[in-house]
Amino acid sequence: PLLFPISVEEMASPTPTQAVALEMVSHPSNVKVDVGDKASPGLSMPSKLAHALALVVAAVIMMAVGIVLADGASVIKLKNPEDLPRLTAKTTVYMGQTIDLKAAGLDYRADELLGPAYGIGLHHDSAGYFWTQAGAEWSLQKYIDELGLHQVINAVPSVVATDGLKHPVEFLTCTELQKAGLSAFGLGIVAEVVAGLMVFFHGAALLGLIGGKLAKALSALVWLTLTLGFLIVVCLAVGVFTTTWTCDNPFVPEILLSEHFNYNYGFGFAIIGFACSLLVFAVQLFFTSTADGEVVHVAEGKSDHKMGLAKVLAVVTVGLILGSVSGVVVAAANDAFEDGDAVDPEVNPCAGQKPYHAGPGDLYFKNVHCMKDGLVAVLEQAGANVTRGYVGGLDAGSRRPISKDYDETALCPVNVHWHLGAEHLSEGEYDHHGTGPAYKNGTNGVHGYHDRDGEDYISKEEHDEKKKEKGDPYDRRRLGAEGGWEERLGLRCHHYNDEDEMFKTAATNAAEPYEWKHCVEMMVGETYEVHWPHSAAGACGTEWQYQTPFYDGVFCKDGIVNILTPLNTYKKIGVQGQVFTIVNSDEPQYQYDNLIDGAWVDDTHWADVAKYTGSTTGTTRNNEVCSRYAPITWQVDRKCHMISAKSFDKLCEDMKQKNDDMSADLYPHGAREVSSDHLVANNQETRRHARE
């Protein structure tokens, strides 16, 4: 057959000569270039770039999701110990009775139960347990049902040591939280599989193995789905993080993850995944064509790249705004932007916060013997000798007192109380040679015990004899206790002059004796050491800032003061100490009406301050029995000052106005004997206090 069919007429035409043929070919009118109206099939350059971008993003998503699934701490990690509140509940009802869990020894932060490096990933936690697994054989509630509440509390340390609490969602029976975690895990698996399939899909599209219509429609649909999937994961993460979840057990009945954990990189990956998927979706929408892989008219191969980029930018911008709004709405729905849970203003948040245990039932904070086998068995003690130049005999290592004024730190005053006589020693100011009012025993220099009922001082021997007959007076912390009540007298100042009218009382024939209206059992002419405990864990700036006992105020907020992990008590707790002799005078130099807020500070008061680390004081401690509430910072004025009885009475009036009942601190407490050298830290700072 003929490949090129010709007519009979053409066959009959004479063959032109070479010259004629050349002339015919060279004439422009006889030259025809048939380019046709169609081009060769294939992808346009914008489509190639769009598919290449999608392939790279899909590969990165697959790798990133794989990392998040493989890492047991990729989603959330515990906060630093100093930022963690208590995780365990304060009380619970067990067998019809309200149990004080803290007093029973259950008082833990999350890091103490799970370890400071603990985290949770999309698939498992940092111990390798899946959402439905736990290291312990049973759930916490079943252990309590089988063994009893107190037995389980005592077993907590061993459970912690064996990773029995992990995965906590399963062990604590936080069912709804577990469902949310499994949902996030499922979405992660879907993202991993889909991203892997899209790698092959876009690779095939680049090779021309998939038609333009199918490639555009399917890629746009899948990337839109991935975008929405990542947005759901982000919103789910925000919701999980800001929701208060309930758990079926009495130890941790509820948990708010944002109080105990920080987001880890997995959350950031989800946000980036959302943004990248949104970008690829827009690019696929505007830079690929349904005609890719087919022959197209040349005129149709032109595109307005600038318009396409503008459309992509618009879609991405709108998508990011909608995504951000979605996250904010979810967080707001869980009150994530509220300052805190609504609290009953009538409920004291600091009540019962005094710690007794460091571990379950260990009574760590109970007073202990200062020495064991001839060695000091405690941390540094107070009150110390604060005389300029004095150096204690106990090596405090790297511990240093807070050098700044407390009002320049995060600490605030949480209590004020005072002791009968000085607990510290400052030679020449308040020491063993100071004097004060004389009573029935006829001396004004005695250092014994003050008989609160008889307005007299008795010797230590008399006190011990009464103690044998009537019991320990320190077990009866109220006025008018049966059998009387003695408080130990500390050191005294040198201001007292029994011939000066401003030191006289009714008992010493004062012309106009001062009548105390608010303070209890106070005496003009006597020496008192005032203490203002400060704490970074106090209810600072609230109506519950001041507390009695002061321990409640010092430890009001959980997670700020740490005993061991790490030890920061001397950085977070401090006490101001200032010694006064009370005078009955209206002279302006003795007036100061703001003792409630801290030490008297001016050019002559608080001008020479000793700073060191020590312990709590009080007459339950001496040089044989020591305090375990240590170390804490002490800042003590080395000078003894005189203050009017009226000003001091104003302090008691202010104390009565506080929300917490401070009546137990309206009278002078007994004074601890000065700590022996071998119990006092060697870190006392002796520089003068600089005031601006």
VOKE-835680 format. One line per field, with one value per residue (C-alpha): x, y, z. Coordinates in nm, 3 decimals. Each point is the difference from the previous one (the first is absolute). Layout:
residues N
xx <- X  ...
yy <- Y  ...
zz <- Z  ...
***
This chain:
residues 692
xx <- 0.000  0.104  0.117  -0.073  -0.305  -0.002  -0.256  0.007  0.058  0.306  0.135  -0.048  0.183  0.349  0.283  0.156  0.363  0.246  0.017  -0.377  -0.032  0.251  -0.174  -0.333  0.139  0.179  -0.306  -0.158  -0.350  0.073  0.160  -0.253  0.093  -0.280  0.046  -0.357  -0.207  0.121  0.323  0.168  -0.147  0.172  0.000  0.038  0.282  -0.235  -0.163  0.337  0.105  -0.334  0.030  0.367  -0.091  -0.277  0.232  0.261  -0.258  -0.162  0.339  0.081  -0.342  0.046  0.341  -0.118  -0.308  0.219  0.232  -0.292  -0.142  0.335  0.092  -0.168  0.028  -0.076  -0.333  0.031  0.275  -0.013  0.076  0.301  -0.049  -0.008  -0.298  -0.204  -0.297  -0.111  -0.157  -0.158  -0.322  -0.004  -0.292  -0.230  -0.297  0.079  -0.243  -0.220  0.281  0.186  0.370  0.273  0.220  0.278  0.019  -0.007  0.313  -0.143  0.141  0.165  0.077  -0.012  0.379  0.025  -0.236  0.105  0.356  0.117  0.063  -0.336  -0.195  -0.277  0.012  -0.265  0.037  0.154  0.154  0.368  -0.005  -0.127  -0.359  -0.286  -0.314  -0.171  0.298  0.143  0.302  -0.216  -0.212  -0.318  -0.140  0.047  -0.365  0.016  0.310  -0.186  -0.302  0.217  0.261  -0.148  0.073  0.275  0.185  0.007  0.127  0.287  0.076  0.029  0.383  0.041  -0.254  0.187  0.330  -0.141  -0.169  -0.335  -0.170  0.074  -0.195  -0.185  -0.311  -0.057  0.116  -0.210  -0.300  -0.038  -0.238  -0.100  0.358  0.101  -0.259  0.131  0.356  -0.102  -0.182  0.313  0.203  -0.248  0.022  0.378  -0.010  -0.235  0.232  0.299  -0.171  -0.152  0.327  0.178  -0.262  0.026  0.374  -0.069  -0.299  0.188  0.299  -0.231  -0.152  0.345  0.072  -0.321  -0.158  -0.312  -0.228  -0.046  -0.365  0.058  0.323  -0.152  -0.323  0.151  0.299  -0.217  -0.244  0.271  0.196  -0.317  -0.070  0.354  -0.037  -0.323  0.152  0.294  -0.236  -0.203  0.319  0.103  -0.343  -0.007  0.341  -0.118  -0.317  0.177  0.257  -0.251  -0.277  -0.029  -0.028  -0.157  0.158  -0.159  0.217  0.019  0.369  -0.010  -0.372  0.061  0.286  0.055  0.295  0.096  0.079  0.254  0.126  0.138  -0.056  0.291  0.103  -0.283  -0.250  0.218  0.026  -0.381  -0.025  0.268  -0.173  -0.325  0.168  0.196  -0.303  -0.202  0.275  0.018  -0.379  -0.005  0.288  -0.169  -0.320  0.150  0.317  -0.106  -0.236  -0.256  0.163  0.341  0.122  -0.224  0.060  -0.103  -0.034  0.304  -0.218  -0.119  0.355  0.038  -0.092  0.004  0.255  -0.044  -0.372  0.061  0.245  -0.246  -0.272  0.232  0.098  -0.364  -0.102  0.293  -0.066  -0.368  0.074  0.255  -0.240  -0.280  0.237  0.116  -0.357  -0.093  0.282  -0.092  -0.367  0.088  0.230  -0.256  -0.268  0.218  0.061  0.367  0.015  -0.150  0.232  -0.094  -0.287  -0.270  0.061  -0.223  0.131  -0.103  0.228  0.357  0.223  0.294  -0.174  0.178  0.293  0.260  0.198  0.073  0.141  0.248  -0.106  -0.299  -0.036  0.370  -0.056  0.306  -0.070  -0.027  0.269  0.302  0.313  0.262  0.286  0.044  0.314  0.181  -0.083  -0.245  -0.304  -0.198  0.029  0.090  -0.207  -0.121  0.009  0.362  0.254  -0.031  0.273  0.208  0.296  -0.150  0.046  -0.198  0.157  -0.225  0.114  -0.296  0.174  -0.129  -0.309  -0.019  -0.274  -0.216  0.204  -0.273  -0.277  -0.298  -0.214  0.241  -0.073  -0.308  -0.035  -0.275  -0.074  -0.243  -0.008  0.131  0.063  0.245  0.193  0.047  0.355  0.245  0.076  0.305  0.311  0.155  0.267  -0.058  -0.352  -0.197  0.205  0.041  0.063  -0.322  -0.263  -0.375  -0.290  0.045  -0.279  -0.047  0.338  0.157  0.239  -0.019  0.267  -0.146  -0.016  -0.257  -0.366  -0.283  -0.299  -0.285  -0.255  0.201  0.193  0.325  0.317  0.097  0.319  0.051  -0.001  -0.339  -0.128  0.117  -0.161  -0.334  0.031  0.027  -0.306  -0.226  0.128  0.172  -0.132  0.083  -0.276  -0.253  0.020  -0.268  -0.025  -0.132  0.094  -0.057  0.299  0.155  0.237  0.366  0.197  0.377  0.163  0.273  0.274  -0.064  0.101  0.183  -0.256  -0.196  0.014  -0.236  0.014  -0.111  -0.375  -0.025  0.112  -0.243  -0.318  -0.286  0.198  0.286  -0.221  -0.014  -0.176  -0.203  0.052  -0.072  -0.314  0.042  -0.309  0.094  0.323  -0.006  0.242  0.230  0.213  0.144  0.377  0.035  0.206  -0.170  0.141  -0.247  0.005  -0.154  0.008  0.010  -0.062  -0.012  -0.275  -0.225  -0.341  0.174  -0.222  -0.319  -0.222  0.145  0.364  0.035  -0.039  0.020  0.180  0.261  0.083  -0.334  0.097  0.355  -0.113  -0.333  0.067  0.118  0.295  0.206  0.190  0.199  0.175  0.225  -0.092  0.181  0.050  -0.110  -0.148  0.264  -0.078  -0.378  -0.045  0.141  -0.060  0.055  0.097  0.002  0.036  -0.188  -0.037  -0.356  -0.033  -0.300  0.066  -0.162  0.333  0.012  0.328  -0.177  -0.301  -0.037  -0.346  0.077  0.163  -0.254  0.184  0.351  0.298  0.032  0.230  0.146  0.337  0.043  -0.208  0.104  0.333  0.228  -0.145  0.146  -0.097  0.050  -0.177  -0.160  -0.324  -0.330  0.025  -0.228  0.031  -0.061  0.361  0.324  0.359  -0.098  -0.321  0.008  -0.239  -0.032  -0.152  0.333  0.184  -0.174  0.139  0.014  0.046  0.039  0.049  0.305  -0.126  -0.263  -0.256  -0.266  -0.359  -0.311  -0.257  -0.260  0.179  0.037  -0.366  -0.082  0.175  -0.233  -0.299  0.110  0.044  -0.359  -0.115  0.151  -0.226  0.178  -0.031  0.333  -0.105  0.255  0.274  -0.126  0.215  0.378  0.126  0.283  0.355  0.230  0.344  0.273  0.131  0.339  0.287  0.012  -0.363  0.035  0.085  0.331  -0.157  -0.102  0.030  0.121  -0.023  -0.213  -0.343  0.001  -0.303  -0.071
yy <- 0.000  0.356  0.190  0.334  -0.024  0.235  0.077  -0.121  0.353  0.031  -0.329  0.123  0.325  0.014  -0.022  0.348  0.048  0.059  0.371  0.038  -0.206  0.214  0.316  -0.137  -0.091  0.328  0.211  0.117  -0.056  -0.366  -0.065  -0.131  -0.082  -0.201  0.045  -0.097  0.145  -0.249  -0.054  -0.317  -0.166  0.048  0.200  0.375  0.140  0.140  -0.344  -0.170  0.240  -0.044  -0.379  0.019  0.224  -0.236  -0.300  0.166  0.116  -0.344  -0.161  0.246  -0.053  -0.377  0.031  0.253  -0.201  -0.309  0.179  0.118  -0.352  -0.152  0.249  -0.064  0.364  0.176  0.159  0.120  0.005  0.079  0.355  0.080  -0.115  0.355  0.074  -0.305  0.009  -0.290  -0.275  -0.207  0.104  0.150  -0.200  -0.282  -0.186  -0.361  -0.240  0.289  0.203  0.305  -0.089  0.263  -0.151  0.249  -0.085  -0.369  0.047  0.045  0.333  -0.022  0.201  -0.169  -0.014  -0.180  -0.269  -0.023  0.131  0.350  -0.097  -0.169  0.069  -0.140  -0.059  -0.069  -0.378  -0.066  0.174  0.040  -0.335  -0.177  -0.061  0.036  0.193  -0.317  -0.143  0.058  -0.126  -0.110  -0.311  0.177  0.347  0.227  -0.030  -0.379  0.005  0.218  -0.231  -0.306  0.130  0.305  0.369  0.037  -0.310  0.136  0.338  -0.175  -0.198  0.306  0.022  -0.361  0.049  0.307  -0.190  -0.270  0.237  -0.135  0.338  0.011  0.043  0.219  0.033  -0.376  -0.039  0.292  -0.102  0.332  -0.151  0.309  0.122  -0.344  0.020  0.339  -0.134  -0.301  0.231  0.208  -0.316  -0.122  0.329  -0.025  -0.345  0.127  0.295  -0.235  -0.234  0.274  0.194  -0.317  -0.063  0.360  -0.041  -0.274  0.185  0.320  -0.198  -0.177  0.333  0.140  -0.303  0.058  -0.323  0.174  0.214  0.367  -0.022  -0.281  0.151  0.343  -0.122  -0.270  0.203  0.301  -0.224  -0.188  0.311  0.172  -0.305  0.007  0.371  -0.057  -0.302  0.200  0.276  -0.256  -0.131  0.352  0.077  -0.338  0.069  0.339  -0.153  -0.288  0.238  0.248  -0.234  -0.114  -0.379  -0.219  -0.328  -0.288  -0.004  0.199  0.097  0.192  0.051  0.262  0.140  0.309  -0.083  0.365  0.032  -0.282  -0.032  0.213  -0.065  -0.174  0.016  -0.230  0.283  0.230  -0.271  -0.017  0.376  -0.008  -0.301  0.196  0.300  -0.211  -0.210  0.318  0.140  -0.316  -0.011  0.358  -0.064  -0.313  0.197  0.285  -0.133  -0.338  -0.055  -0.261  0.003  -0.109  -0.300  0.080  0.200  0.358  0.307  0.224  0.291  -0.199  -0.068  0.356  0.075  0.300  -0.107  0.316  -0.055  -0.359  0.106  0.261  -0.262  -0.241  0.275  0.088  -0.361  -0.058  0.324  -0.070  -0.360  0.103  0.256  -0.256  -0.252  0.250  0.098  -0.367  -0.058  0.309  -0.101  -0.346  0.145  0.262  -0.266  -0.163  0.331  -0.007  0.379  0.036  0.100  -0.316  -0.203  0.192  -0.026  0.060  0.320  -0.142  -0.304  0.038  -0.149  -0.025  -0.186  -0.323  0.062  -0.055  -0.306  -0.288  -0.259  -0.007  -0.358  -0.212  0.015  0.066  0.301  0.158  0.342  -0.126  0.138  -0.230  -0.028  0.244  -0.246  -0.366  -0.197  0.324  0.157  0.275  -0.178  0.304  0.299  0.343  0.144  0.336  0.225  0.075  0.235  0.292  0.214  0.157  -0.223  -0.320  -0.316  -0.315  -0.342  -0.193  -0.014  0.110  -0.094  0.199  0.123  0.376  0.216  0.227  0.319  0.233  0.149  -0.232  0.272  -0.009  -0.370  -0.218  -0.051  0.167  0.010  -0.276  0.042  0.207  -0.124  0.074  -0.168  0.089  0.131  -0.046  -0.337  0.143  0.138  0.334  0.097  0.344  0.022  -0.303  -0.249  -0.173  0.334  0.171  0.101  0.032  0.025  -0.160  -0.196  -0.203  -0.161  0.344  -0.001  0.160  -0.208  -0.349  -0.227  -0.255  -0.057  0.247  -0.116  0.128  -0.022  0.153  0.272  -0.134  -0.162  -0.339  -0.198  -0.291  -0.233  0.129  -0.032  -0.360  -0.084  0.147  -0.183  -0.330  0.083  0.150  -0.129  0.167  0.356  -0.001  -0.252  0.263  0.287  0.221  0.265  -0.099  -0.366  -0.196  0.011  0.312  0.042  0.102  0.134  0.004  0.344  0.070  0.264  0.364  0.343  0.268  0.281  -0.077  0.254  -0.068  0.367  0.131  0.054  -0.139  -0.344  -0.018  -0.206  -0.007  -0.250  0.249  0.300  0.163  0.336  -0.094  -0.370  -0.112  -0.208  -0.263  -0.019  -0.266  -0.177  -0.259  -0.046  0.281  0.210  0.344  -0.011  -0.358  -0.121  -0.179  -0.144  0.042  -0.242  0.052  -0.331  0.060  -0.247  -0.022  -0.260  0.232  0.125  0.326  0.296  -0.177  0.029  -0.330  0.114  0.000  -0.335  -0.156  -0.230  0.157  -0.338  0.009  0.329  -0.105  -0.314  0.132  -0.059  -0.340  -0.064  0.306  -0.111  -0.320  -0.207  -0.206  0.029  0.234  0.147  0.363  0.077  0.262  0.174  -0.007  0.050  0.281  0.158  0.357  0.039  0.326  0.049  0.265  0.129  0.126  0.354  0.198  0.321  0.221  0.139  -0.018  -0.194  -0.299  -0.003  -0.237  -0.111  -0.251  -0.295  -0.227  0.023  -0.072  0.137  0.366  0.140  0.350  0.167  -0.132  -0.320  -0.303  0.170  -0.285  -0.338  -0.348  -0.253  -0.374  -0.332  -0.174  -0.166  0.072  0.072  -0.022  -0.171  -0.352  0.022  0.050  -0.116  -0.362  -0.014  0.178  0.116  -0.177  0.309  0.103  0.162  0.335  0.352  0.225  0.376  0.144  0.359  0.006  0.303  0.010  0.275  0.159  0.014  0.139  -0.231  0.180  -0.089  -0.360  -0.016  0.133  -0.308  -0.226  0.201  -0.049  -0.372  -0.024  0.140  -0.283  -0.266  -0.284  -0.017  0.127  0.006  -0.272  0.250  0.297  -0.094  -0.054  -0.352  -0.148  0.054  -0.277  -0.002  0.136  -0.271  -0.148  0.081  -0.349  0.034  0.344  0.045  0.156  0.217  0.308  0.318  0.299  0.289  0.296  0.029  0.243  0.224  0.233
zz <- 0.000  -0.060  0.299  -0.165  -0.233  -0.305  -0.266  -0.360  -0.116  0.220  -0.134  -0.352  0.057  -0.140  0.245  0.043  -0.072  0.280  -0.063  -0.006  0.315  0.184  -0.109  0.118  0.340  0.053  -0.072  0.333  -0.119  -0.056  0.342  0.260  0.358  0.157  0.373  0.064  0.286  0.263  0.205  0.119  0.316  0.350  0.333  0.001  0.209  0.272  0.032  0.028  0.277  0.179  0.003  0.102  0.293  0.103  -0.020  0.222  0.256  0.010  0.063  0.279  0.161  -0.012  0.165  0.263  0.099  0.022  0.242  0.213  0.012  0.093  0.275  0.336  0.105  -0.327  0.095  0.361  0.265  0.369  0.107  0.211  0.361  0.133  -0.225  0.095  0.239  0.214  -0.212  0.274  0.171  0.348  0.133  -0.100  0.139  0.083  0.165  0.103  0.159  -0.129  -0.019  0.003  -0.270  0.059  0.369  -0.094  -0.210  -0.350  -0.112  -0.342  -0.308  -0.339  -0.030  0.333  -0.125  -0.365  -0.007  -0.099  -0.365  -0.053  -0.316  -0.217  -0.373  -0.261  0.025  0.343  0.300  0.083  0.182  -0.312  0.113  -0.250  0.093  0.121  0.190  0.349  0.188  0.291  -0.028  0.113  -0.009  0.302  0.099  -0.004  0.221  0.249  -0.012  0.056  0.247  0.168  -0.037  0.261  -0.117  -0.354  0.123  0.175  -0.316  -0.225  0.016  -0.113  -0.278  -0.117  0.003  -0.228  -0.249  0.113  -0.045  -0.373  -0.227  0.256  -0.217  0.024  0.361  0.127  -0.214  -0.180  -0.255  -0.199  -0.017  -0.121  -0.280  -0.106  -0.006  -0.209  -0.242  -0.047  -0.049  -0.265  -0.188  0.009  -0.158  -0.272  -0.072  -0.022  -0.247  -0.214  -0.018  -0.116  -0.271  -0.119  -0.050  -0.254  -0.146  -0.080  -0.124  -0.246  -0.104  -0.074  -0.221  -0.191  0.122  0.131  -0.209  0.075  0.096  0.249  0.134  0.065  0.151  0.218  0.121  0.091  0.187  0.193  0.092  0.114  0.217  0.140  0.074  0.189  0.173  0.130  0.111  0.193  0.163  0.102  0.144  0.170  0.155  0.126  0.138  0.172  0.146  0.143  0.117  0.360  -0.029  0.264  0.106  0.188  0.313  0.326  -0.019  -0.329  -0.062  -0.268  -0.202  -0.212  -0.226  -0.054  0.373  -0.009  -0.358  -0.281  -0.369  -0.169  -0.366  -0.113  0.042  -0.209  -0.268  -0.015  -0.054  -0.270  -0.158  -0.016  -0.162  -0.253  -0.095  -0.050  -0.226  -0.212  -0.030  -0.133  -0.240  -0.134  -0.044  -0.199  -0.166  -0.136  -0.293  -0.093  -0.346  0.129  -0.201  -0.301  -0.321  0.057  -0.216  0.016  0.099  0.302  0.124  0.123  0.360  0.222  0.263  0.200  0.029  0.109  0.268  0.125  0.025  0.186  0.243  0.060  0.066  0.236  0.188  0.045  0.101  0.262  0.143  0.020  0.155  0.263  0.080  0.037  0.248  0.200  0.008  0.131  0.266  0.101  0.031  0.266  0.182  -0.096  0.005  0.346  0.284  0.185  0.126  0.178  0.370  0.294  0.164  0.335  -0.038  0.122  -0.274  0.241  0.280  0.090  -0.232  0.272  -0.111  0.235  -0.240  -0.286  -0.082  0.095  0.377  0.057  0.232  -0.158  0.153  0.355  0.231  0.026  0.211  -0.116  0.040  -0.088  0.083  0.077  -0.336  -0.091  -0.144  -0.113  -0.228  0.136  0.285  0.131  0.202  -0.044  0.138  -0.244  0.153  -0.274  -0.086  0.141  -0.207  0.071  0.021  -0.242  -0.362  -0.213  -0.325  -0.295  0.183  0.029  0.152  -0.210  -0.024  -0.127  0.207  -0.018  -0.155  -0.297  -0.053  -0.055  0.378  0.200  0.375  0.098  0.377  0.289  0.352  0.280  0.276  0.364  -0.008  -0.284  -0.158  -0.175  0.166  -0.090  0.252  0.147  -0.142  0.122  0.194  0.336  0.173  -0.104  0.254  0.028  0.246  0.341  0.167  0.315  -0.025  0.045  -0.294  -0.340  -0.169  0.039  -0.303  0.097  -0.080  0.003  0.201  -0.219  0.280  0.283  -0.190  0.135  -0.120  0.136  -0.026  -0.235  0.299  0.110  -0.355  -0.029  0.332  -0.112  -0.327  0.186  0.206  -0.267  -0.333  -0.289  -0.029  -0.372  -0.058  0.106  -0.247  0.147  0.263  0.339  -0.038  0.315  0.227  -0.150  -0.285  0.001  -0.295  -0.005  0.022  -0.252  -0.004  0.080  -0.124  0.197  -0.023  0.317  0.280  0.291  0.104  -0.339  -0.022  -0.353  0.121  0.293  0.027  0.246  0.204  0.025  0.076  -0.342  0.006  -0.309  -0.070  -0.357  -0.035  -0.271  -0.222  -0.253  0.092  0.279  0.291  -0.112  0.234  -0.033  0.053  -0.124  -0.297  -0.289  -0.319  -0.286  -0.294  -0.343  -0.191  -0.377  -0.278  -0.378  0.048  0.197  -0.113  -0.083  -0.077  0.105  0.303  0.126  -0.004  0.380  0.174  0.344  0.043  -0.221  -0.158  -0.182  -0.157  -0.080  -0.184  -0.131  -0.370  -0.111  -0.225  0.094  0.309  -0.051  0.264  -0.225  -0.367  0.004  0.347  -0.022  0.343  0.081  -0.330  0.039  0.376  0.211  0.339  0.111  0.364  0.194  0.376  0.197  0.352  0.062  0.139  0.116  -0.186  -0.261  -0.120  -0.386  -0.011  0.157  -0.230  -0.295  -0.107  -0.274  0.173  -0.168  -0.335  0.123  0.186  0.089  -0.266  -0.011  0.047  0.354  -0.012  -0.206  -0.070  0.110  -0.096  0.044  -0.267  0.030  -0.054  0.294  0.107  0.166  0.372  0.304  0.334  -0.129  -0.123  0.185  -0.041  0.046  -0.203  -0.335  -0.272  -0.336  -0.161  -0.142  -0.164  -0.030  -0.031  0.305  -0.015  0.350  0.112  0.229  0.191  0.274  -0.048  0.218  -0.117  0.163  0.152  -0.209  -0.324  0.105  0.099  -0.348  -0.141  0.197  -0.115  -0.362  0.059  0.119  -0.334  -0.203  -0.146  0.171  0.378  0.136  0.366  0.079  -0.086  0.201  0.300  0.034  -0.066  0.199  -0.120  -0.114  0.158  -0.226  -0.232  0.080  -0.235  -0.150  -0.113  -0.161  -0.370  -0.095  -0.273  0.198  -0.200  0.199  -0.241  0.092  -0.151  -0.292  -0.036  -0.286
***
